[in-house]
Every structure is written in structure tokens, then in C-alpha cells.
Amino acid sequence: MSRGAAVAGTLSCLAALLIAAACQARRELGDPLPGLTPEQQERFAAGQVEFERTFAPETGLGPLFNADSCGECHEEPVTGGPGDEVETHVAVFDPIRSFCDPLADKGGPVFQQHATPALTAAMGIDKEPIPAAATVVAGRSTPDLFGFGLLDAVPDAAILALADPEDKNNDGISGRPNRFVDGRLGRFGRKALVPTLHEFNAGAFPTEQGVTDPEAPAEESIGGAPIPPGVDPTPDPEIAQRALNLTDDFVRFLAPPSPHVLDAEGKRGQKLFGTLGCVACHVPALRTGDHAVKALRDKKVYAYTDLLLHEMGPDLADICFGLATPSEFRTEPLMGISASSVFLHDGRAKTLDEAIRLHGGEALAARNRFASLSSRDREALLKFVRSL
Amino acid sequence: MSHVPISGTNRALVAAAIVIAMTSGIGLTTTIGTVQAVDPNAHELAVVTGRGYALRTIVFQVEPGKAEGPSLATVKPGQIVEVHHRKISGREVALSIEILPPEQQRGQP
């Protein structure tokens, strides 16, 4: 064999190895994070079973609920993805005192859309009644959960470093942190209220399924009233700590989508996304900090969010939540948006183009720049966003 | 009824016993949350707490002069407070109230 043939053979082998490695690295939606230990992969798999576990009244469902499993809502195109359910959140905002009342004493902020047969028989209701005090009722669509473990691992300091509540740099973009009811920095939820992924998951069992867990052991009230005797006989907590922890592991270890390979048009769209100013809020990448799980430690996460609140204008305004005023929303992570079929916090936008055009407030200038693009450039930008 | 004088040492021991009773771990709970409502006339303080979106309102009984910290008249809805409390006769009775620092109240970095 000639020397040239040997070199060519070596190069082709090398190319084959690189292609194989690339194929191996490419993740499918719903896959676990790369780099998990075998034990963590087992917890991810067991957690998916818990996430998809369907509850019935005999096993803890209700008496009020939005869904009978986590996977009923987070389902498209795979478990952990977005869903088509839109639930109901309510709060009362006092603009004079700038005070938000989540109506926790009246069943808020989440008002469940379904009731068990026993509750319907006892109270004649098929969902939780909205209290008369409520001034605004908000719809909340189901987001995907891809990469949420990485968002959880971003240090508070990294988020706070992006905040500019007084807009001191005069770029028209502020960004301020929300805080949970106990004052800790929030990051999860459309209003960035909840500080940690674990709390978000622990709180979801009682609020979404009416299933109590050891960390949220009290059953939801019926519009603030106690549950009638005999309606919910399952002893609290209705799931064990292990089931909660496994569910949490599944969500925490759910990988973000592998970014699509961009062609020339997509790359042009990515550049436009920057020059139009979208990146002022949809910050392309955050970095995780130190973490007990190696797969979550010191990782760059292309989430396209700053996890901060921004003024989005009166047309999108609905409820307040924590420090978030009715028109303030957390920058929605675009990571995983390729899996969504409806957009914005309440799913009102049926296309990405419509969602961008509905941006107001601090995003108005970027929105207008998008609207003034040629149709060719707009399509390039949309192609880029659809790749995330 | 005759009055029995308490020596300085005994007075100190009684005071210490009260402090131990008030601050012992038995039944003592700490709650940090946002003030939802204040009713000075009913001596009640309603605080929102919880886990994730599973929020709850706890109504504390705040007897004048018996709970350490600011008077109810100075506590405002929206403030974040730390309450040490104990369940007595079915009611959550506040033993102390502390208003947390401003940086945790306003969403400042």
C-alpha cells in the first residue's frame, strides 16, 4: 500500500470516528443529560415512571386537580415537553401599595379545573370557584421542561449580575429579579416566582394533581374552605419522599435539546437575533456553578433567557405574582421552543411570528425592528428561533 | 395572700425559665413569608408562605406586648417577615416578629 493510500485510509477512519462521535453526542428530545452516572441514569428512568404515574381518587388524586399525572400536560412530543393544557391563575394587584395578593387564603394562585366525583357530589362543583375578589384571571400554558436542571444550577449571582432595574445603561431594557414570598431569588414559572426546581416540582403535586407530598403535605382548600369530610380519605402525604425525589430527578436530568445545525439562512437569522436586540433579554447562554452532579456542574446552557422580569406592556398584562406586576414577565427561555406549537405565557400566539409581534413594553423597539425586516430576513430569524 | 419576696437570683432563674419555655424547640416553628394582611384590632397577622405554587396563608395571633418585635401597627402588607410561633389552643401564636432587610423586599440585585 502506498503512503498516500495509507494516509487516505487513516483520514477516512478518523472521519468515520468523528461522525460516529457526533451521532452519539446528538441527543433526542426526552433524553437524559450527557455525563450522568449509571446510578443517576437509573434515577432518571425511575423518575420518568413517577412523572408518568396516573393518579386516581383512591391513590390521592384531587379532590381538585388540573391533571391526573405530570405527563398528562408535559407530553408533546415526548414526556417532559410542552402540552396544550391552559390552566387558571388568579391574584389581586393593589397598584397604589404595589402589593400582590395571590389569594392563598381563597385557594389561589392556581385554581384547579377539575373535581373528583366525590367532591362534585358533596359540593355540586366541577372545578374550583374563582373568588369574587379576583380582578383578573390568567391563562397559563404548559411549558417544556427540557434543561430545567441546568437553569436550576445557575448561581443567583449570575442572574443578579444581569439585572438593571433602574436601566442605568440607558438601553431601554431593565430586568429585575422576582423574589419568592420568603425573599429568596425566584427563577421558575412565567413570573419567576419559585427559587428552586425542587420546590417547583414539590408544589406542583398538590396544586396540579391534588396529591400531597411530604414537603407540601396540606391538601389544597376549596376556594379557601376546608374539604368536606369523606371526600379525600387518602392519608396525607399521598406520595412518599422517594416518589417526589425521583420525579425531581427526572425533571432535573432532562437534557436540553441538541441545537439544530444551522444553514446559511439560520446563521443569518442568528445574527439578526443579536442585531435586533432580542439578546438583551433572551441572553443566549448562562453558565451553571458548582454542583453535586457533575453533569450539571460548570456547564454552559444555551437557554436564551436572563431569568429576570421585564415590562412587557399592557396588552400582555394579566396577574401579578410576588414582586412581578401584571405586565412584568420573566424572559421565557427559548431552549426547547422547537417543541412548542403555541407561544407566550397563555398560549395566545399560534406562531412564532405572532408571538414576537405581540411583544410590547421593553421589547417594543426590538419588536418594531423585527416587523420592519424584509420577509426574507424575518424568515431567517424565525428559522433560527425554531432551531432552539 | 402574703407577698413572698423573690431574691435577685430567684428572679433571674424565673426569667430564664420563661425564656427557655418561649424559645425551646418544643412546638416552636419559624415561618418566613410575605404579609398578606394586618388586623391590629383583632391582633392578627396573615402571612403567605408555602412551597412552589402551593401557597398557604397562616394567620398569627399577636398579643400586644407578648411578641417580640415591631407592633402590628407598623407592619405592612407586602413586607417579608420572620415569625417564631407556637400552636396554643389551636391558634398559631406569634412569639416574635422580625421584618427582613429591604434588599429582600424590593427585588433589588
Contacts between the chains, C-beta under 8 A, distances in Angstrom:
chain1	res1	chain2	res2	distance
A	94	B	77	7.8
A	97	B	76	7.6
A	97	B	77	6.6
A	97	B	78	6.5
A	98	B	78	7.2
A	99	B	77	5.0
A	99	B	78	4.2
A	100	B	78	7.6
A	101	B	36	6.1
A	101	B	77	7.6
A	102	B	48	6.4
A	102	B	55	5.5
A	104	B	36	7.1
A	104	B	48	4.8
A	104	B	50	6.8
A	104	B	55	3.9
A	104	B	56	5.7
A	104	B	57	4.5
A	105	B	36	7.0
A	105	B	46	6.8
A	105	B	57	3.8
A	108	B	55	7.1
A	109	B	53	6.3
A	109	B	55	6.4
A	110	B	53	5.3
A	160	B	109	4.2
A	161	B	109	7.6
A	163	B	109	4.3
A	165	B	107	6.9
A	165	B	108	6.5
A	165	B	109	7.2
A	176	B	107	4.9
A	176	B	108	7.7
A	176	B	109	8.0
A	177	B	107	5.1
A	177	B	108	7.8
A	177	B	109	6.6
A	178	B	107	6.1
A	179	B	80	7.9
A	179	B	104	6.4
A	179	B	105	8.0
A	179	B	107	5.7
A	181	B	33	4.9
A	181	B	34	4.3
A	181	B	48	5.0
A	181	B	49	6.0
A	181	B	50	6.8
A	181	B	55	6.8
A	181	B	80	7.3
A	182	B	32	4.0
A	182	B	33	5.9
A	182	B	34	7.7
A	182	B	49	7.0
A	182	B	80	6.5
A	183	B	32	7.0
A	183	B	80	4.5
A	183	B	100	5.6
A	183	B	104	3.2
A	183	B	105	7.1
A	184	B	104	7.9
A	188	B	52	8.0
A	189	B	53	7.1
A	193	B	53	7.7
A	194	B	52	5.1
A	194	B	53	7.1
A	199	B	51	5.2
A	199	B	52	4.6
A	200	B	52	4.8
A	200	B	53	7.8
A	201	B	52	7.3
A	202	B	51	5.2
A	202	B	52	5.9
A	202	B	54	7.6
A	203	B	50	7.0
A	203	B	51	4.6
A	203	B	52	2.0
A	203	B	53	4.8
A	203	B	54	4.0
A	204	B	52	6.2
A	204	B	53	7.0
A	206	B	54	4.7
A	207	B	52	7.2
A	207	B	53	4.8
A	207	B	54	5.2
A	215	B	51	5.6
A	216	B	50	7.4
A	216	B	51	4.5
A	216	B	52	7.2
A	216	B	54	4.3
A	218	B	54	7.8
A	218	B	56	6.5
A	220	B	54	7.4
A	309	B	107	7.5
A	322	B	34	7.9
A	323	B	106	7.1
A	323	B	107	4.3
